Amino acid sequence: MLNQYTEITEYYDLWVMSGYYDYQKMARDACSVVSNGRQILELGIGTGLLAEKYIEIEPNCEFTGIDFTPSMIKVAQKRLGNHVQLIEADVVTMDLSATFDVAISNGGVWIVFDLGEQWELGTHIPGIENNLQGLKNVACHLREGGLFLLNLQKPHQDYEKVLNEEIVYSQLIEELEDTKDYHILKKSYFFKKNGEILAQEQLTLTFFKSDTYQQLFNEAGFDYQGISNDRCFVIYKKR
């Protein structure tokens, strides 16, 4: 399976909770868009950090999360207990036998990158057709008028940070291919202690350029609605 976080699961929370993401802010911003008591589907729930904050703010929601990395789901299960239904699934092929009011992708499957004058759609899924199928599948799991929230952030770049007194995190970005519709990057993650590598992972990520990205959402049946108050999420609505 492509783009699993199996090798770095042990260090994932230490990294993303070091200031890389503000889950409290993101959950609050998502809740400001979504009415109370809704049924939420998170695509790529990871270790459950966004879900944890979301249900603290809005305990009356019904929250379901999917992920295709078993080791991440295992951590999420410990964190969330019975408050969230967790399912091992791939968004391209999932059939949950349920529909939801809202779907959220906080980077686990798709993400929107703000390049200033335009946006790109970042994805863990390779290929245009697979991404279109995945987006159509999300639409099938949403009720009419359902919302689709995608995290909005700045493009990836080389980065290094000391996480604690012993462990250093770094990431390296390398461009592999550039076409008129998309470009492909390799993102390498490293966790080191005293210069020795504790864990590492390499992901191949596709970034659809603005016109292709908009076409994918249009074909999948989504209309652009705007940006959330704190600019954490781009909002789409199922036709």
C-alpha positions in Angstrom: 0.0 0.0 0.0 1.4 3.4 -1.0 1.9 6.2 1.5 1.4 4.5 4.8 3.0 5.9 7.9 3.8 2.6 9.4 7.5 3.2 10.0 7.0 6.5 11.8 3.8 5.8 13.8 5.8 5.6 17.0 7.0 9.2 16.6 4.1 10.7 14.7 2.3 12.4 17.7 5.5 13.7 19.1 6.2 15.4 15.8 2.8 16.9 14.9 2.0 18.0 18.4 5.3 20.0 18.6 3.7 22.9 16.9 3.5 21.5 13.4 -0.3 21.5 13.6 -2.7 23.3 15.9 -5.4 20.7 16.3 -7.4 22.8 18.8 -7.7 25.6 16.3 -8.5 23.4 13.4 -11.2 21.5 15.3 -12.7 24.8 16.5 -12.7 26.2 13.0 -14.3 23.0 11.6 -17.0 23.1 14.2 -17.7 26.7 13.3 -18.7 25.5 9.8 -20.7 22.4 10.9 -24.0 22.5 12.8 -24.3 20.6 16.1 -25.3 16.9 16.1 -24.0 16.1 12.7 -22.5 12.8 11.4 -18.9 13.4 10.5 -16.5 11.3 8.4 -12.8 12.0 8.7 -10.8 10.7 5.8 -7.3 9.6 7.0 -8.0 10.0 10.7 -4.4 9.1 11.6 -3.9 8.8 15.3 -7.1 10.6 16.1 -5.8 14.0 17.1 -8.3 16.2 15.2 -11.2 13.9 16.1 -10.2 14.1 19.8 -10.4 17.9 19.8 -13.6 18.0 17.7 -15.6 15.7 19.9 -14.4 17.7 23.0 -15.9 20.8 21.4 -19.0 19.1 19.9 -19.8 15.9 22.0 -23.2 15.5 20.3 -21.7 14.7 16.9 -21.4 11.1 15.6 -17.8 10.8 14.4 -16.4 8.1 12.1 -12.8 7.9 10.9 -11.1 5.8 8.2 -7.5 5.2 7.6 -5.5 2.5 5.7 -2.5 2.4 8.1 -3.4 -0.2 10.8 -0.7 1.1 13.2 -2.2 4.6 13.1 -5.7 3.2 13.8 -4.3 1.3 16.7 -3.1 4.5 18.3 -6.3 6.3 17.5 -8.3 3.5 19.2 -6.4 4.0 22.4 -6.9 7.8 22.3 -10.6 7.8 21.3 -12.0 4.7 22.8 -15.6 4.2 21.9 -16.3 7.8 21.1 -15.4 7.4 17.5 -16.0 4.5 15.0 -12.7 3.6 13.4 -12.6 1.7 10.1 -9.6 0.4 8.2 -10.4 1.5 4.6 -9.1 3.1 1.4 -11.1 6.1 0.3 -11.0 5.0 -3.4 -12.7 1.6 -2.6 -14.5 2.2 0.7 -18.1 1.1 1.1 -19.2 2.1 4.5 -23.0 1.4 4.0 -23.7 4.8 5.5 -24.0 8.5 4.5 -22.8 11.5 6.4 -23.4 15.2 6.8 -19.8 16.2 6.5 -16.5 14.7 5.3 -13.1 16.2 6.5 -9.7 15.6 5.0 -7.1 17.1 7.2 -4.2 16.0 5.0 -4.6 12.3 5.5 -5.9 11.9 2.0 -6.2 15.3 0.3 -5.1 18.8 1.3 -5.2 22.2 -0.4 -2.0 24.2 -0.8 -2.1 28.0 -0.9 0.4 29.2 -3.4 -0.8 32.8 -3.2 -2.5 33.5 -6.5 -3.7 29.9 -6.9 -4.3 26.7 -5.1 -3.1 23.1 -5.7 -4.6 19.9 -4.5 -2.2 17.6 -2.7 -3.0 13.9 -2.5 -1.6 10.7 -1.2 -3.4 8.9 -4.1 -1.5 8.3 -7.3 -3.1 9.1 -10.7 -5.9 11.4 -11.9 -8.5 8.6 -12.4 -7.9 7.1 -8.9 -8.3 10.6 -7.3 -11.5 11.2 -9.3 -12.8 7.8 -8.2 -11.9 8.7 -4.6 -13.7 12.1 -4.7 -16.8 10.5 -6.3 -16.7 7.9 -3.5 -16.7 10.7 -0.9 -19.7 12.3 -2.7 -21.5 8.9 -2.6 -21.0 8.8 1.2 -22.4 12.3 1.7 -26.0 13.3 1.9 -27.4 15.8 -0.6 -25.9 19.2 0.3 -23.3 17.6 2.5 -20.1 19.5 3.2 -16.5 18.5 2.3 -13.8 20.3 4.3 -10.1 20.1 3.2 -7.3 21.5 5.3 -5.7 24.6 3.7 -1.9 25.2 4.3 1.3 26.4 2.8 3.4 24.2 0.5 5.8 21.7 1.9 9.4 22.6 2.3 12.6 21.3 3.8 12.3 21.5 7.6 14.0 20.5 10.8 13.0 20.8 14.5 14.2 19.6 17.8 11.2 17.8 19.3 12.6 17.2 22.8 16.0 16.9 24.5 17.0 13.9 22.4 14.9 13.6 19.2 15.2 15.7 16.1 12.7 15.7 13.3 13.5 16.6 9.7 11.8 16.4 6.3 13.3 16.7 2.8 11.3 17.6 -0.3 12.4 16.4 -3.8 10.5 17.1 -7.1 10.3 13.9 -9.2 8.0 14.9 -12.1 6.3 18.0 -13.5 3.5 17.9 -16.1 0.8 20.3 -17.3 -1.8 18.8 -14.9 0.3 17.9 -11.8 3.7 17.6 -10.3 5.0 14.8 -8.0 7.2 15.2 -5.0 9.0 12.8 -2.8 8.8 13.7 0.9 11.2 12.0 3.3 10.7 12.0 7.0 13.5 11.4 9.5 13.6 11.0 13.3 17.1 11.1 14.7 18.8 10.7 18.1 22.4 11.8 18.5 22.7 11.7 14.7 21.4 8.1 14.4 18.1 7.4 12.5 15.4 6.0 14.8 12.7 5.9 12.1 12.2 7.1 8.5 9.6 7.1 5.8 9.3 8.2 2.2 6.0 9.2 0.6 5.3 10.1 -3.0 2.8 12.9 -3.2 0.9 14.2 -6.2 -0.1 17.9 -6.5 -2.8 18.7 -9.0 -2.5 22.2 -10.6 -5.3 24.6 -10.3 -7.3 23.9 -13.5 -7.0 20.1 -13.0 -7.9 20.3 -9.4 -11.0 22.3 -10.1 -12.1 20.0 -12.9 -11.7 17.0 -10.5 -14.1 18.5 -8.0 -16.6 19.6 -10.6 -16.7 16.1 -12.1 -17.1 14.5 -8.7 -20.1 16.7 -8.0 -18.7 19.4 -5.6 -19.2 23.1 -5.7 -16.8 25.5 -3.9 -18.4 27.4 -1.0 -15.5 29.4 0.5 -13.0 29.3 3.3 -13.6 28.8 7.0 -13.3 31.7 9.5 -9.8 30.9 10.6 -8.7 29.8 7.1 -8.0 26.3 8.3 -10.3 24.7 5.7 -11.6 25.1 2.2 -15.3 24.2 2.0 -17.0 22.3 -0.8 -20.7 21.3 -1.0 -22.1 18.2 -2.7 -24.6 19.1 -5.4 
